[in-house]
Amino acid sequence: LHSQLFQKVMAEEKLDLTKENYFNKYLGMDDFDCFRQATIDLGKKFNDVKLQELIDRKAGYYQKEITAAPPFVPGAMDMVRTLGSTHYLAVVSGALRSEIELLLKLGGARESISTIVAAGEISQGKPHPEGYQKAMELLNRDFVASSERLLPEECLAIEDSRWGIDAALAAGMSCVGITTTYSEKELPGVLFCLKDFQDISAEEFLEKVEVSR
């Protein structure tokens, strides 16, 4: 969905952002960096005011699209709700906070997420580990008892791109891959891959993680 909406906004600016280029070069970026770099690569250089206008336009399209048909990975929201009752969960994403909040609300899973790190809240996006480092910092500050502080090696990330995987591994965390965007061969470094969460229970998932570490 994000790739389609980036393409739509770029087309309105008479710029041809192909699906292949988006997935090869820009998927790991947040909205600002994606629009900034893609427009430069396609021969235009917009100022920050114009870039923000593109971001806002895409956000408006995104809200309409996900309200009409939320793009959930099958089984993902059930998994989040179940694990959220026993584990600290965080979202680390290049999407806007408003987009993340809306999606979680539509999925009935907002209360299961302890903290969110969204676009614009860190200085360096994936594959830099800053997002994951900040999420762990916030969890330790606001939710975890000082005597039980989380360590990177105790954390698990779930990612669908090599940029996200690199960010998690650089933060010292293990990672599970989801093959919604890339194939298993294109997601090196993960413990294992899943196509979705439909055919695995939370208990089975945690056991598989434990065995794979």
N, C-alpha and C positions, 0 to 999 in steps of 0.2 A: 504493500500500500504506500509506504513512504517513497519508494522509487517512482511509482506512478504519479504521485503528487509533485515530487520534484520535477519530473518530466513535464507535467502540465504547466506548472508555473514558469519553467524555463521556456516552454513553447510560446507562452503568452508574451515573453520578452524576445521572441524570434530567435531563440537559441536552441540548438538540437542536442539535448542530453540523451544519449542512447542508454537503454537498459544495461547493456554490456559495460559501458564506461562507468555507469553508476556503481555497479557491483564490483568492478575491478579497482576503482580509484577512490570512491567517495563514501561507501557504505559505512565505514567506521567513524565518519566525522559527524559532529553535531550539525544542526541546521545552518548556523552562521558560517562555519568553516566550509560546509559543502557548497552553499551558494557562492561564497567568496571565491573559493578555489575553482569551482566549475565555470563561473562566469569569466574568470581570468583565462582559464584554459581555452575557452571558446571565443576569446577575443574582446571581451568587455571587462571594464573595471568599474564597479559600482561603489559609491561611498557607503558608509555605515547606515545612513538613513534609508537609502534605497534597499540595502540588504535586509534591514529590519522589516521593510514593507513587504519584501518577498517572503520572509519568514512568517509574518502575520497572515499573508494571503494563503500560504500553504496550511497554516494552523486552522484557518477557517474551513478550508476544504476537508482537512483531516477530521475535524469535529463532526461535520455533516456525515462523512463516510462511516466513521466508527459507530455513530449513534444509530445509523440505519442498519449496519451489519458489522458488529464487533469482530475483528480478525483474530480470534483466540486460537492458539494452538490447542487441538483437541485434548481435553483432560487437564490442561494447564491450571485453570482456575480452581478446580477441585483439589489439585495437588497443592497449590498455594494455600488454600484454606486449611487443608489438613496439616501441612508442615508448619504453618503459621501458629498453630495452637501449641507447638512444642519447641519451635526453633525461632531464632531471630532472623527475619527475612528483610532484605533490602533490595531496592531496584536501583541499578546503576545504568543509566541510559543517555544516549545522545539526543533523545526526544525532549520536547519542552515539558516542564512540570505539569502544566495544565493538561497536556495530552495524556501523560501517565496517570494523573489523578482521575481523569474521565474514564479511561480504559479500565482501571481497577474498580471504579465505582460501578460501571456497567457489568463487570464480572462478579460483583459482590465480594470482592477480595480486598478492599482498601484497608479494613481493620486488621488484616493479616500481615500487612507490611509495616515494619517498624520505622524504616527511614527510606528516603528517596534522594538520590543524587542525580540531578537532571542537567540538561544543556544550560550553559551560562553560569553554573554554580562551581565550576572548576576551571582552571586556566588551560589545562591540556586534556584533550579527549583521548579516547582509545586510538592507538594501542598503548598509550602511556598509562601507567597504573594509578594515576592520581585519583580517578573516580572510585576505584575499589579501596584505596587507602583511606579516602575520606569517609566512605560508607562504614568501614570498620571503626574509624575514629568516632563517628557519630553514634554507632551502636554502643561502643564502650563508654562514651560520655553520658548517653541518655538512657540506656536500657540495661546494660550489664553491670552487675555488682563489681566494685573495684577489686575484690578478692578473686573474681572469676573472669578477668579480662580476656577477651578473644585474642587469639594469635592468628596470623595469616594461615598457618598450616592447618588450623581447625576450620577454616572457611571453605566453602564450595561455591563456585560460580557456575551458572548455566548460560551458555553463549551459542550464538548461531553464525558467528563470523570469525575469521582469523584475527581481526583486529581486537575483538573482545577477548578471545582466548589469550592472545599475547598480553593484553592488559592484566588479566587475572593471573597468569603465570608470573608476570613481572612483579606482581604484588605478593607473590609467595603462596598463592592459593591454588587448589586443585580446580579442575574444570570438567564439566560434562557438556558435550556438544549436542545441539539440536539441528537436524538436517532439514530445516524448513527453507533455507536459502542456498546452502552449499552441501555438497555430498560429504560423506564421511572421509573420503580421501583428501578433501580440501580443508579438513579441520584437524590438523596435526596437533599433538600435545595434550589431547583430552584423555580422561580416564576411559570413557566409552561414549557412544553416540546413541541417541534415541530419535525416532521420527516424530514422536509426540508422547503424551503421557496417558494415552487412552487405555493401554493394556498393561499398565504397571501400577501397583498400589504404592502408597507412600512408604510402607514398611519394606516392600521389595526394592524400591528405589534406594532407600538408605542402606539396605544390606548390600546391594550391588556396588554402591559407592565405597563402602567399608572394605569389601573384598578387593576392589580395584586399586585402592590406594597403596 
